[in-house]
Amino acid sequence: MAAPAAPQETNAAAGEMVTLISSDGARFEVPEAAARLSQTLLDEMKKDDYRASNGIPLPNVAGDVLAKVIEYCTKHAATAAAINADTPAKTSKEEEELMVKSFDDEFILVDNHMLYGLLTAADAMRIQGLMDLACQRLVDMLKGKTSEQMRQTLGITNDFTPEEEEDCCHHAGEGRSSRRHAKEGEHRSHRRRLATDSGKMVELISSNGECFEVEEAVARLS
């Protein structure tokens, strides 16, 4: 598949290109400055055999999500280049930061499918800024909602039996008591990692004993 052209914000964000390969085989040519915002890609580029490779595969990131990630990285790399540029006509740091903040606010207004994809990609590619942005969006979506409303928003089916819910409530109480005595934090939810065919899930238990599961990348926001 031909490599889609990556957005070019400024010459400073361009330069040498890096080839990324999504899980569905799409190839993307990305400015190296943008790729360096990903710690995973940066580690790959430091390897001795990187120059001989035919691209960096990202088996956990689909093509549509990767295109969105590249848009984010290209914009932020261009902003960093503009701030550091030593030219008389450059905009101020404050102006650049306001522009990228406006970009982020619009960028993250995506549907749930894309939001979960961005969370998974940010986690796999280790892009902290994107992870923070996506997590904040999810927090805003869930703020003030009941457990049932959260399930509806996240597309989670409550498949616990009454016995399992009772067991969850029991463990939630024990977890809160243990953490209170150990002074290890103020979180009021108890987690248990579960191995599933689709990847790691995290079981969350709300303060009123409600139980539901979410993907590990989503749970990382807490």
C-alpha atoms as one frame of an Amber mdcrd trajectory, in Angstrom:
protein
   0.000   0.000   0.000   1.361   3.409  -0.904   2.516   5.544   1.977   0.090
   8.383   2.753   1.681  11.803   2.811   2.195  13.001   6.356   1.130  16.563
   7.164   3.982  19.064   6.924   3.540  21.937   9.375   6.948  23.578   8.979
  10.275  22.773   7.378  11.727  22.357  10.840   9.304  19.501  11.509  10.216
  17.789   8.246  13.722  16.569   7.338  14.456  12.860   7.236  11.392  10.632
   7.014  10.521   7.529   9.034   8.295   4.730   7.691   5.651   3.366  10.050
   3.584   0.250   9.356   0.183  -0.132  10.996  -1.390  -3.406  12.119  -3.419
  -3.582   8.889  -0.412  -3.029   6.638  -0.782   0.689   5.871   2.549   2.477
   5.464   3.075   6.069   6.549   6.003   8.400   5.889   6.487  10.584   8.957
   8.972  13.404   9.674  11.635  12.155  12.056  10.989  15.087  14.401   7.379
  13.942  14.758   8.354  10.282  15.223  10.690  11.261  18.051   7.708  12.265
  20.183   7.105   8.523  20.581   9.538   6.875  22.992   8.827   3.524  21.334
   9.800   4.857  17.899  12.818   6.661  19.338  14.056   3.384  20.850  13.605
   1.653  17.480  15.520   4.388  15.649  18.460   3.940  18.013  18.898   0.269
  17.080  21.915  -0.678  14.943  19.788  -2.347  12.253  17.229   0.477  11.992
  18.611   1.874   8.715  18.380  -1.548   7.089  14.754  -2.072   8.103  11.814
  -1.622   5.772   9.871   0.406   8.302   8.835   0.230  11.950   5.845  -2.092
  12.516   3.184  -1.095  15.042   1.143  -4.302  15.505  -1.214  -2.747  18.073
  -2.150   0.357  16.072  -4.630   0.293  13.162  -4.134   2.506  10.123  -6.953
   4.975  10.845  -5.702   5.469  14.395  -2.072   5.760  13.305  -3.013   8.487
  10.829  -4.593  10.424  13.691  -1.545   9.879  15.919   0.712  11.183  13.145
  -1.457  14.287  12.829  -0.962  14.945  16.562   2.787  14.318  16.520   3.372
  16.382  13.380   1.554  19.380  14.856   3.389  19.194  18.166   6.781  18.721
  16.497   6.093  21.740  14.281   5.101  23.799  17.315   8.306  22.867  19.143
  10.328  23.780  16.049   8.553  27.125  15.718   9.181  27.993  19.371  12.883
  27.146  19.055  13.350  28.828  15.668  15.696  31.813  15.693  13.966  33.993
  13.115  12.786  37.629  13.375   9.284  36.831  12.139   8.576  33.943  14.489
   5.523  34.010  16.727   5.949  34.133  20.482   6.042  31.044  22.652   2.736
  32.071  24.225   1.078  32.394  20.814   2.375  28.998  19.684   1.157  27.364
  22.897  -2.289  28.904  22.485  -2.467  27.635  18.908  -1.460  24.092  19.838
  -3.926  24.151  22.757  -6.675  25.090  20.305  -5.519  22.280  18.019  -5.624
  19.747  20.887  -9.112  20.823  21.945 -10.460  20.179  18.458  -8.271  17.138
  17.732  -9.601  15.098  20.655 -13.302  15.547  19.790 -13.577  12.035  18.393
 -16.009   9.136  18.771 -15.490   6.405  21.369 -13.902   3.987  18.901 -11.215
   6.479  17.943 -10.718   7.621  21.530  -9.995   4.054  22.691  -7.729   3.620
  19.695  -5.788   6.747  20.646  -5.480   5.564  24.242  -4.146   2.186  23.095
  -1.790   3.787  20.567  -0.478   6.368  23.046   0.218   3.562  25.484   1.891
   1.280  22.915   3.894   4.113  21.326   4.599   5.801  24.671   3.463   9.294
  23.736   2.800  10.910  27.100   1.211  14.113  25.819  -1.313  12.199  23.719
  -2.059   9.822  26.591  -2.738  12.773  28.914  -4.980  14.421  26.324  -7.012
  11.259  25.633  -7.339  10.435  29.331  -8.596  13.929  30.108 -11.180  13.580
  27.349 -12.372  10.299  28.872 -12.508  11.836  32.357 -14.621  14.694  30.998
 -16.967  12.192  29.324 -17.483  10.230  32.575 -17.630  13.144  34.998 -20.846
  13.184  37.028 -22.193   9.946  35.546 -23.650   7.020  37.488 -22.151   3.544
  37.155 -24.848   2.561  34.671 -24.276   5.718  32.604 -20.547   4.985  32.600
 -21.258   1.497  31.268 -23.392   2.959  28.506 -20.736   5.539  27.605 -17.963
   2.941  27.558 -20.086   0.264  25.878 -19.617  -2.133  28.795 -22.071  -4.949
  29.456 -22.682  -5.809  33.085 -22.290  -9.593  32.892 -21.561 -10.185  36.576
 -23.798 -12.617  38.425 -25.279 -11.484  41.780 -22.713 -13.712  43.506 -19.832
 -12.084  41.624 -21.104  -8.591  42.427 -21.336  -9.523  46.103 -17.777 -10.869
  45.971 -16.627  -7.629  44.319 -18.213  -5.579  47.081 -16.458  -7.744  49.678
 -13.066  -7.243  48.056 -13.725  -3.534  47.613 -14.277  -3.153  51.345 -11.116
  -5.113  52.140  -9.121  -3.072  49.636 -10.219   0.247  51.113  -9.496  -0.910
  54.649  -6.029  -2.208  53.738  -5.055   0.962  51.902  -6.370   3.131  54.720
  -4.175   1.387  57.294  -1.143   1.243  55.028  -1.546   4.915  53.964  -0.735
   3.988  50.371  -3.143   6.398  48.710  -6.679   7.663  48.564  -8.012   5.662
  45.608 -11.324   4.019  46.463 -11.462   1.428  43.721  -9.998  -2.065  43.820
  -8.419  -3.523  40.670  -7.803  -7.045  39.523  -6.025  -7.638  36.221  -7.748
 -10.207  34.051  -6.214 -12.014  31.068  -8.624 -12.177  28.148  -8.341 -13.167
  24.505  -8.469  -9.489  23.483  -5.747  -8.364  25.920  -5.502  -7.231  29.531
  -8.620  -5.978  31.227  -8.939  -4.238  34.564 -11.849  -4.814  36.909 -13.042
  -1.576  38.525 -15.223  -1.378  41.587 -16.873   1.929  42.420 -17.279   3.267
  45.951 -20.839   1.895  46.070 -19.719  -1.589  45.066 -20.587  -1.507  41.359
 -18.274  -3.716  39.269 -17.270  -3.400  35.632 -14.296  -4.103  33.383 -12.378
  -1.758  31.089  -9.315  -2.072  28.896  -6.017  -1.584  30.708  -5.141   1.491
  28.624  -8.380   3.142  29.703  -7.772   2.287  33.381  -4.347   3.960  33.282
  -6.021   7.358  33.608  -6.588   6.789  37.339
